[in-house]
Amino acid sequence: MPAMPPPIPVLLAPYDPEWPRLAPAHAQRLSALGPVLVAVHHIGSTSVPGLAAKPIIELMPLVTSLAGLDRERRRVEALGYGWHGELDIPGRRYCTLANDSGVRRVQLHFFQADSPHVARHVAFRDYLRSRPDVARTYEEEKRRAQGLHPLDSHAYADEKAAWVRTREAEAIVWFAGQRGTGRTGQAPG
């Protein structure tokens, strides 16, 4: 079983307009997976304009099947990604990419295209994009968690998890309403 990557220091950087430009370049590299790859979404805090974030691009590649992706694992690793398996989220394949200095730059959260996790991630991203007030309170929560756990990204994530779960639930309801009207208010990706 692949090991969880070690915790990293929690650096929250001011929003960088380069983040949405970097995401498609990393997504394009994943085309090496061929027909198993369906789509790639930019998710996480770097996908929300104005939101401070760990400067790590998070992508959610969607695949036709996890079995098909598992057969392409060597291609993912050939792109420089570390393969970490499900890591506590059934139906996910988690991969990380670091630069030459060992600093993590990209995280991939692969899911099968019909996974319920897809709507959860897209809803949360679009909710934060559409609700700057909620994005601001999320940044405050992130800074609070960072203050408590500046050197441990795992403890940082655990610290803010309750806040995220609550807002994800709100986001899913909001997103369903947006989809019901045909408006998500956001471009794909």
Secondary structure as UniProt FT lines:
FT   TURN            17..18
FT   HELIX           19..29
FT   HELIX           30..36
FT   STRAND          37..43
FT   HELIX           45..47
FT   TURN            49..50
FT   STRAND          57..63
FT   HELIX           66..71
FT   HELIX           73..78
FT   TURN            79..80
FT   STRAND          82..83
FT   TURN            87..88
FT   TURN            90..91
FT   STRAND          92..98
FT   TURN            100..101
FT   STRAND          104..112
FT   TURN            113..114
FT   HELIX           116..130
FT   HELIX           132..148
FT   TURN            150..151
FT   HELIX           153..180
FT   TURN            181..182
//
